[in-house]
Amino acid sequence: MARQLFGQFLDQEIDRDTLIGRLQEMELQLQADAGDESEEDDFVVQTLRIRIFGGDTAGVSIREIEQDLQDLSHPNAQILMRGIAFGLAEDELEVHFE
């Protein structure tokens, strides 16, 4: 689903706010599902980390994506968008829930 969202964003079918909102919804659903399955007493909040391309070892959070895409003319936004395009084209974009 994340790949589809990023593709729609790059194709300008959805805007930044829609992209971020849907990624947050995905994260909340995964957190709810993980909470249902967890039987441990300690509560650890897991979040989405999105590895944009193969060399991206740390990945980025939804919040980092939101910040970088605030001003699409800013170099950080341009770098992120190129990375997303490359990751989608090379089938390297991955979503991790950790």
N, C-alpha and C positions, 0 to 999 in steps of 0.2 A: 504494500500500500504506500509506503514512504517513497519508493521509486516513482510511482504514479504521481504522487503529489509534487515531487520535485520536478518531474517532467512537465506537469501542468503549469507550474510556476515559471519555468524557463520558457515555455510556449506562451506565456502571458494569458493563460486561461483562468488562473486564479492569482490573487494578489498576495502580498507578503502576510497580511493579517490572516487571510484564509489559510495559507500554508502553515503558519505558526499555530493557529487555532486547531487545525486538524491533527498536527503533530502532538499537541498537548492532549487532545482527546485520546489519541492512540496511547500515549504514555499513561494517562489516567486509567484507561481500560486495562492495560497490562499491570499496573499497580494494584488495581482491584482484584484482578485474577490471581496475582501472586499472593495477595493478602488472604484470599479464600483458601489457597493451597498451603499456606504457611501454618505450621503447627508449633513454631518456636515462640518462646516468651518474648525474646528480644525483637523489637520492630525495627527493621532496616528498610529505609526508603530506597527503592531502586529507581533509576532514571534511564531514559533513552540516551545512548551515545551513538552518534551517526558518524561512521567512518566514510568519508567522502570518496577516497580513492585508496588504492593499495598501499601507498607509502604513508598514509595517515594512520599512525599507530595509536594515537590517543583518541581521535574522534572529537566531535563537537557536540555540545548540548543544544537543546532547543533554545535556551536563553542566549547562548553565544551566536546562534544563527540569527535570532531575532535582532540582536545588537548589530551584527555585521551588515544586515540587510536594511537597516533604518534609512540609510542614504545610499541609494543605488549608484550614485556617481562616486562614492568614496572608494579608494583603492581596496579596502578590505572586502567590500561588497563585490567588486569586480573579481577579486581573487577567488572568493567563495563561489561565485556563479560559474567561473571557469572550471573550478574544481568539481562542482556538481555536474556540469556538462561532461567533463572528462570521465568522471566516475560512472555516469549513466551510459556513456558511449562504450566504455570498456567493461561494463557490467561489474564494476568494483564497489559500487555504493552499497554499504551494509548498515543495518540497524542492529544495535546491541542493547539489550536491557540488562543493566547491571547495577 
